[in-house]
Amino acid sequence: MAMSIDCNRIKEIVSRYKSEWHTPDINGTDTQRIPATALLGNGDVGAFSRSDYGTVAFSFSKSNFWEHNGSPLAIGTLSVQTVDGRKNTFYECQDILNARVITETGSIRAESFIVKDKNLFVMKLFSDRDVNIKLSLETFRSGGRPVSSALNFDRIIIQKQTVFSGSHTKAAVIAASVIGAQVGNLFCSDGNASAEFELFEGNEVCIAVAVCCGRSDSSDPYSRAMFALDKIRKLTDIDLLEKEHSSQWADYWSASHIDLDTSDEKINTIQKYYYGAQYLLGSGISENACAPGLYGIWHAGDNSPWNSDYHLNYNFISSFYGCVSSNRHNLLVPACMAIRDYVSKGERNASDINEWKKFENSFIEKLISEGRISETDGIPGAVLFPVGISPYGTADPSYWNETMNAAYSAFPMIEYYHSTMDESFRRQILYPYLKSVLILLDAWLEEDENGYALYAGYNEGSWSKNPAVELAAYKLCLREAVSSAVENGIDDELCVKWQKYLDGLAAQPTGRVNGKTVLSLAQEEYTGKKFVPMQECIPEDGNAIPLDCIIPGGVYGYYSSKEDLTLLQNTVEAFDEENAWENANNFPRLFAYAVNSNYNTEKIIDAFARVIDSLIKPNLTIDDGIHGFEKAGAVRAVNDMLLLSDRGVIKLFPAELNIDASFENLRTYGAFLVSAEYSAGESRITSASLYSETGGLVRIAKEDGMNITDSEGNPVFYSIHRLEGREDVEYVEFGTLAENTYNLF
């Protein structure tokens, strides 16, 4: 098992960042993005507060309740209302440590939580006097979607259905029962249902709510909801659920933690964001559910912008950027499955010439005339992904001249493999996917005197030669495919071809800004029906597109050559001078890019804290007025300040923080978990240890005072090397055994 972790310290830190409201925030629910009120979730069922004076209310949505080829849908709202007239008090708390919401209004106190893996919402009710309670369920209505309600003995039930008729028609059911009180005055009609009960002073009454979704041509979601509630008959059953819930969230928080000196207000702002984002990830993603879309699993309506889809030209995968380093690599699973599940549709797209004709016409016609694209079969075996996909197919059929959506989306699979060293995953999922992605290059690349040129859009709707993101995405896939083939001794001919492509692809394009060489959007842009040198190296809106060659592209990084590091730093500086930190697309990206470019730490922290302060909501979500769930991806930047790995070498505390800082169980490539502590007063790392899950060689940048021993204190043999191309970097290398811990100081 992994290294032990200080759970008491975790509790102390995370408990600081609870959210509190002293007046209702109904306006916070009037949004097409993630609501700004208290959030609950288990990665499959999402709930957000609609509480008001005298009323405790939560609205529900579910990860797999989507219109066919459309948006996720809101289901309905549970409300608990007192009728005693005391409605002039209000307090609500989002307790992220315990993943529960506490609401006090009028005469009642409610404690609410959602149990992981059971899709059960629980509300515990208390009162300081005898009160009558009205419990209601109300379906969210829109677009003529069928709704209904029902009574089942002492339970109230509502149902909502998608409008598409066919195999993808879904129904969502919310069923509520009361434990600890007799209900009466049961009523249901046209998507609404209600019941009443007495809550006596000093007593506890619980409401259990099952939220299920499935095919509407059977009673499956209804039956599953009834089955779930059948298991909850007594308050002791609720106690068991509460213990299970508490244990699961304790495990979640103990996966890893960071501990920064928050006497600096900027650092406190960053750490507050960090733990709020970890809560968003833990409540918004489940490895057993559909991946979250642009706005997670919390939907206040049925018409989310961009269909709240899996937007593949950065938004979707950037949500997951910090999962591996936070030692929550299991959260990558639904992202990997969402991409893999679209492959069959992607193959059909690639075999349809009409799909290819949505790209730049002159280029496609040229490939057809040369016989590289078939007018009848397109590019058989390849995969073609549009910008927007969903759990059930295509949410947005647009390509925007971008061929890289499939290649770019390989990153979660690559991250998962390298962080776990799971060879079966590599063989069965990652490698077959890469092979499908790379078939495109056989038809698409243009060979010239310089090697191979790649043509595609550098941004939505553009057309260019050697666009930055396309190049980086295909280089990533080629590197991974070659290493997989070589290490498994397979596909020799393919490997030779892929290596030839990789060697022949152009370098990342560059240009000049303020007299300095910087990364550019593309080598040449197509304008006026001809290619001309790229005029706008850095996008006018500040979108950090050229730097995607760091993450996910992996072309450059912390241990790049000094010349390349200067190029990266010049590029970050160009964005910095334009205050691009505040660009709506950059939050999960630019800060991490800057850290991995070894850019000035003080400037990163100043900008990071400033942007967080301007965008953070009371519930600790980041809302730029456009995007949503992806904002959790910036935890990667925080982790990378403390620990990163590049070119196979682990670096402890790569950023010059100049504060006391420590972390436990951050994960890095090679399936290594690292813990370390830095003392600003002593200007040195005072302790560090490494746990090896699967064994193998480890390389760590050499630090003063390093002394490698095993868990018994025995010396471990290590060798010292200099990093090729970076003679200024020394690293220690030693072999590790699976499930063993090594002390580094």
N, C-alpha and C positions, 0 to 999 in steps of 0.2 A: 504494500500500500504506500501511498505518497507520504511525504513528510508531515508530521503533526503540525497543527496550525493553532494559533492563539485565538480560540473562539471568543473568549471574554473581551479581548481587544477589538475583535470584529464588531461585537455587539455595542461596545462603547462608541466606536466610530460611526457605524451605520445609524445608530439611534439618534445622532445629532441632526440627521437630515430628514426628519419627518416634516410633512406639510400640514399646515393648519389654516382653517377658515373660521372666522367669527361671524360672518354673514354668508348667506347662500350665494353661489356663483352660477345662477341659471344662465347668464349670458355665456359662460364658459362651455355650455353644451350646444350653443347655437353656432355650429361650425361644420364644415365639410372635412375638416382635418381631425387630428386627435383631440378630443375634448380636453379642456383645461382644468377639469375637476378631478376629484379623487378617482384613481384607477385601481381596478383589480383584474387579475387574469391568471390563467394557468397555461397559456400558450395556445389554447383551443377555444375556450370561452372567455370573452372579454366583458367586463362590466364597468360602467362609469357612473358616478353619482349625479343624480338630478334632484338631490334633497333640497328642501325648502323649509320655511318656518312651519313647524307642525307636521312635516312629512319627511319620511326617509324613503328615498327612491333610487333605483338603479336601472339603467338600460342595458340590454344584452345584445351581443352579436357573437358570431361564431366563425372560426377560421375557414370552414368549408361550406358556408352558406353563401354561395355566389350565384348570380344569374349566369346562365350559359353564355360564354364568350362576353361577359360583361362585368359588372361591378359586384363587390360584396354587398350584402343586404343587412340592414338593421332588423332586429326581430321584434323586440317589444320592451316594455318597462314594468317593473314590479314596484309598487308603492305601498307604504305602510303609513296610515294616517290616524292621528288621534282625533277624537271628537269631543275633547274635554275643554276646548277653548283656550288652553295655554299654548300659545304659538309665538310668543315674543322673544324666545331665546333660541340661539343656534350656535353649535360648535361642531366642526368636523375635522378629523385628523386622518391623513394618509400615512400609516405607519409602515414604511418600507421594510424595516427590519423583520417584522412579523407578518408582512403581506396581508394586512387587514385595514379596514376603514372603520373608524369609530365616529358615530354620529349622535349628537345630543340635541334634541329640540323638544320644546314643550315639556311633557312629563316623561318622555321615553329616552332611553339610551340604547343604541343599536351597535353591535359589533359584527362586522360582515367580513367574510373571506370566501375564496374559491379553492376547492380541494384539487390538487394536481391529479391528473389522469382519471378523475372520476366525473368531471363536468358537473359538479355539484356546488352550487352557491348556498352558503349558510348565513343566516342572519339571526343573531342571538339578541333577544329583546328583554329589557328590564325597565321598571318604572318606580318612581318614588311615591306613587299613589295608584289606586285602582282606576283603570281607564278602559274605555271601549276602543278597540282597534278595528279599522277597516283595511283589509288586505285586497289589493287590486292587481290585476294583470291587464295590460292594454297593448294590443298589437300596433306596431308602427305600420301605417298604411301609405302606399304610393303606387302609382302606375297600374292600378287595376289588378294587383297581385292578390290571389285568393287568400282570405283570412277566415279563421273560424275559432270557436271557443267551445269548451265542454266542461262538464262536471263528472268526476269519478269518485263517488262516495263523498269524502270530505276534502277532495282535491279540486283545485281549479286549474284549467289548462287553456292555453291559447296556441294557435298554429298559424304559420304564414308559409306561403308556397311561392316558388318562382313561377314565372309565366310561360317559360319555354315548355312546350309539350314534347316529350321524348325521353330518352334514357338519362338525360342530365337534369330532369325536373327534380327539384329538391323541396323538402318541407322541413321547417324548423319548428320545434315544439318547446314551449316553456311550461313546465308543470310545477305547481307549488303545493306543499302540504304544511300543516301546522302541527308542531310537536309540543305537548305540554299544556294544551288548552282545547276545549271543545269549540268547534266552529258552528256558526249558524248563518242564516240569511244568505245562503249560497245563491249566486246568480251568474248567468252567462248569456251573452247575446252578441253575435256579429263581431267576433274578435276581441271581446272584452269579457272579463270574469272577475268576480269578487266574492269575498266572504268576510264575516265578522267574528271576533272573539274577544274575551275579556282578558286583560293583562292585570294581574293583581300585584299590589305592592309587595316587594320582597321576593316575588316569584320570577322564574325564568321561563320564557316561551321562545321556541326556535321556529324559524321558517326555513324549510329545505326546498331548494329549487333545482330541478333537473333541466338541463338545456341540451337538447339532442337534435341532430340533423341527419337526414337520410332521404332515400327515394320516397316520393310521395305516392307511388302506386302500390304501396304496402303500408301496414301499420307499424313498420319498423321503428321510426323515431318515437312514435307515441308509446309503443310497447317498451322500448328501452327506457323511456322516461319513467313509466310506471314501475318497471323492474327496479330501477335505481331507488325510487322512493319507497318501494316495498321493504328495502333493507334498513330504512330509517324510521323506526317506530317509537323510540324512547329517547329521552335526553341523554342517556348513557351512550346511545349510538352516536349522538352529536359529539359527545366528549371524545370518542375514539377518532372521529373524523378530525376533530381539532388537534388532537395529538399527532395524527398523521400529517396534517398540514404543517404544524410547527416543526416537525422533524424534517420534512422535505425542504422547507425554506432554510432551516439551520444548515442542512447539507449544501444548499445552493450557496449561501454566503460563505461557507467554510471552504469552498473550492479554491479561493485565493483572496488576497486582500492587499491593499496598499495603505501606507500610513505616512502622510506628509505633514510637515510642520505648518499647521494652519494658523499660526500666529500672524503669518503674512496673509492679508485678506485676499489677495489674488489667488494664492495657492488654495485657500479655503473655498473660494468660488469654484475652482477647477475640481477640487475633490468632491464638493457638493454635486456638481454636474456628474462626475464619474459614478458616484453611487446611485444617483437618480437614474442614470442610463443603464446601470447594471440591473436595477429593478425593472426597468422597461423591457430589457432583454429577457429577464427571468419570467416575467409575467406575460410577455408577448410572443414567446417562442416555445414550442414543445417539439421534441424529436418525434413525437407520435401524432403530430397534427400537420395541417397544411401550413406552409411558410407564411409569414405575415407579408402583406402588401405594403404599398407606400405609406399607409396610415395605420399599420399594425392590424390589430384585431378589434379595435374600438371604432364603431361606426354609428354616428348619430343620425344617419340618413342613408338613402339608397343610391345617391348620385354623386359618389366621391369623384373629385377631380382625377383625371387620368385613370379612371376606373379603380383607383387604389391598387393598380396592377403590379406585376413584377417587372418593373422598368429596367431593362437590361443594359442600358448604356451608362450605368454606374449606380443608380439609386438602389437597386435591389441588393447587389452584393455588398455595397458599402455598409449596409446595416450590420453585416456580420464581421466587419473588419477586426473588431476587438475580441471576438469570441475565443479564438485560439489562445491568444496571449493571456486572457483572463482565466485560462484553464476551464473553459466551458465549451470545449470543442464539440460536444454532443449537440450544441445548438446549431451547428452547421448542417446537421443531417437533413432537416427539411429543405434547406436551400439546395443541397446536392440533389435531393429527390425531385424537387420542382424542376430543375434543369434537366435531369435525366428523363423525367416523365414526358417532357416535350419533344424528345428526340424523334419519336415516330411521326409526329406532326411536322417536325423540322425536315425530316426526310421527304415527306410528301410535298412540302413547300419547294424543296430543292429539285424535285422531279417535275415541277410544274413551270413551264416556260413563262406563263403569265406572271408568276411571282418574280422571276428575274427581270421581266420587262418593266418592273416598277423601279429599277435602278436606272442610272444614266444611260439613255437610249443609245448614244453613239458607241459607247463601250460594249454594251450588250450585243448590239448588231454586229460589231467587229468580231466578238467571240463566237457568235453563231456562224458568221461567214467563214471563219477559220475552222469550224467543226469542233470547237472546244466546249460549246454549249449546244445540246441537241434541241431542235425545235419541238421535238415530241417528248423527250425525256428529261430536259433540263440538265442537271448534273447529278446523275444517279449515285446514291450512296452518301452524298454530302448531306449536311444539315444546314438549314437556313432558318434562323430565328428572327422574328420581327422585334421591334423595340419592346412591345408590351405583351406578356403572356400572363396566364392565370391558371388556377388549379385545374380548369376544365378546357383549356385550349388557348385561343388567341383573344386577348382583350383589345389590343390595338394592332391592326394588320400592317401598320406603316413600317417601313425600313429606314427611311430618311437617308438613303444611300449608304447605310452602314452595314457592312458584311460581318462586322466583328462581334455581334451580339452573342453568338454561340461560343466563340473563342474567348472572349472577355469573361463569360460566365463559367469557364472552367475553373476559375480561381477558388471558389469554395471547396471543390473536390481536391484541388492541389493542396490547399491549406490543410484539409482534413488528413490527407495521407501523410504529409510531412510532419504533422504534429502528433500523429499516432503511430506512424510506421506500420500501418495495417496493410500488409501485403495483399490480403484477399480483396480488400477494397480497391487497391490499386489495379489488380488484375481484372476484377469483375466489373468495376464501375468506371474508374478514372481512365484507364488505358483504352477501352473500347470507345469511350466518348471522344478522347483525343483523336483517335483514328478517324472517326466520322467527321470531326471538325476539319481535319487537315486535308481531306479529299478535295475540298474547295480549291486549295492552292494549285492543284494539278491543272485546273482549267483557268484559273484566275491570274496567276503571276505572269508578268511580261518579262521575258529574258532580254537583256541588253548587254552592252559592253561592260557595264559596271556590275552585273550580276542579275538580280531580280528586282523589278519594280512592282509595287503594290498600289492598286488604284481603288479608291473608295472615298467616302465623305470624311472630312476632318471634324465636322460638326453636323448637326442635324440639317439635312437638305443640301449640303455642299458637295463638291466633287474635287478630287485632288490626286496628286501623285505622292506616294509614300506618306500618308497621314500618320501622325504620331501614335494615336491610340491603336489603330489597326496594326501597325508595325509591332508595337510592344505586345499586343495580345497574341499575335501569331508567333512571335519569338518565344513567348512563355510556353505556348502549347507545343511548339517544336522542341524546345529544350526538354520538357517533361516527357514527351513521347519518345525522344531519343534515349534518355536515361532509363526509362521504363523498359524499352526494347532491349537495350544493351544489358541491363542488370538481370533481365529474365531470359536472355539468350534467345530471343524470338525476332521474327520479321526483319531479317538482316537486310533484304533489299529495300524495304521501306525505310529502314534506319539510315541507309546510305543516302537515299533520296532526301529524306528530311534534313539530314545534316548538310547536304548541298544547298537546300533552300535556306537553312539557318545561316550558313556562311555567306550566302549570296544576297541576303536581304540588306537593304540600305541601313546605314546608321540612323539613329534618331535624328530627325531634321532640326536644324538650328537656324538662327537669324541673329540680328543685332538690335539691341535696345539700349539706348543711352550709352553707346560706345562699347557695350559688353556683349559677348556671345551668350545667347540664351537658347533654350529649347523652343522649338517652333511648332505650330499646329500641323504643318505639312511642309514638304519640300517645294511643291508647286501647287498652285490652285488653278482650277479651270474656270476661266471667265472670258466672256466675249468669244466663246467657241475655240479657245486656245489655252494652253498651259503657260503660266507666267510664274516667276518666283513669288513665293508667299509674301504678301505685303504686310499682313497683320500677324506677327509672330505670336503675340500674346493677345488672346481674345479681348475685345473692347469691353465686354461685360465682366472681365476678371475671372472667368471660369478656368480653373487650373487644369485644363485638358492635357497640355503637353507633359505635365508631371505625372500622369497616369503610368508613365514608364517606370516609376518607382513602385507604386502599389496600384493595381495588381501586377503590372508588367514585369517587375523584377529585373529590368535591364540595368538599372543603376541602384545604388544603395549606399549605406553608411561607409562601407569599405571599398567603394569605387576608387579608381586612381585619383590622384590629387587634381589632375587636369579635369576629369569628369566631375569631381566634387565642386570645383570652381564653377563649372557649367551649371550644376544643380543650384548652387548657392546664388549665382547670378540670376537664375530664373526665379527662385523664391523671392529674391530681393526685388525683382521687377514687379511681381505680384504684390509684395509688401508695400512698395511705393505707391501702388494704385489702391491700397487698402482693400485688396481682394479677399482678405480674411472674412469680410462681411458678405461676400457673394453668396447667394442662397444655395449654390451647388457645392460650396467648398468646405462646409463645416466638418463632414466626416473624412475629408481628404487632405486639405492643404496643411493643417497642423501636423499630421503624421508625415506628410511629404517633407515638411521643413525639418522635423526631428531627424528623419533618415538622411537628410542632406547635411546634417551637422551645422544647421543654421544657428544663428545667435539665439541662445536659449531665452535670454531676457526678453527679446522681441517677441518670441513665440508666446511666452507666458503672458506678457502684456496684452497681446492681441486676443489670445484665447480667453482670458478672464473678461476682457471688454465685450467680446461677442456674446459670451455666455450671459453676462449681466443684462445685455440688451434684449436677449431672446428667451430667457428661461421663464417658464410659467410656474405658478405656485405648486403645481403637481410635479415639478422638476423635469418636465419635458421641454425640449427646445422647439420653438415654433417661429419659423421665418416668414409665415404667411403663405407659404407655398408647399413645403415638404413636410415630412413627418418622421416616420420610424427610423429612417436612415441616420438621423442625428445621433442615435446611440452608437454609431460606428466610430465616433471620435474618441471613445475609450482607448482605441488603438494608439492614439498619439500619447496619451498619458502613460500607458504601459511601456511604449517604446522609449520614453524618457528614462525609464528605470531599467529596462532590459530589452535588448533586441539581438537579432541574429542576422548576419549578412555574409554571403560567400562562405557559409559553413562555420563562421566564427561567432561565438556568443560574446556580447559586450555588456558588462555590468555598468549601470549608471552612465550611459552614453551622453546624456545632457548635463550641462554644468548648472545644476539646480541651486547650489550654495545654501541648501537647507538640510536639516536632518530629514532623512527619508528611509523608509524600509518597505519591503514587500515580501509576501510569502506565496509560494506556489504559482508564480507566473510561468506559463508554458512557452516553450520555444521549439523550433524544428529539431527533429531527432527524438521526440517524445521525452524531452527533459523538462523537469520542474525545478525552478530555481528560487531560492529565498536569499535575501541579502539585506544588509543594513549599512547606511552611510552616515558618518558623523561630519557635519559641517565644521564643528569646532576643531576636530582633528584633521579635517581635509583628507579623509581616507575612508575606505571601506573597512568596517570593523568586523564584519562577519559575512559569510556566504556559504551556502551549501547547495548541492545539486542532487536531485533524485532521478535515476535513470529507469524509465518504465520498461524499456525493451532491450537495453544493453547497446553496445556499440561504441565507436570512437566519439569522443567529444573534444571540441576545440574551443578554448576560452581565451579571450584577450588577456595577456599577462598584466597583472597589477602588482604593485609593490607589496611585499609581505605575504604573497601567496605561498601556501604550504598545503599540498594535497594529501589528505588522509581519508581512510575509509571510516565507516560508522564506529569501528572499534578503536579508532585512533592510530591504526597502522599506516605507515607511509605508503603512498601509491606512486609507482614509477610513472614519470611523465617526461616528455621531450619538449623542447622549445624550438619553435620555428618562426620564420618571418613570412608574412603573407605575400604571395607572388604579386608583383606590381605595386605593393605598398611596403617597401622595406622599412618604413617607420613603425610598422605594426608587428609586434611579437605576440605569439599565442602559445599556450601550453596545450599539449595533446596527450590524452591518456584513454585507455580502454575502460569501459564500464560494464558491469554485470547487471542483468535485468533485475529490477526491484531492489536496487541497492542505492544507498545514500553516501555522498562524498562531501567532506568538509573541504572548503577551498582556502580557508585562512586559519 
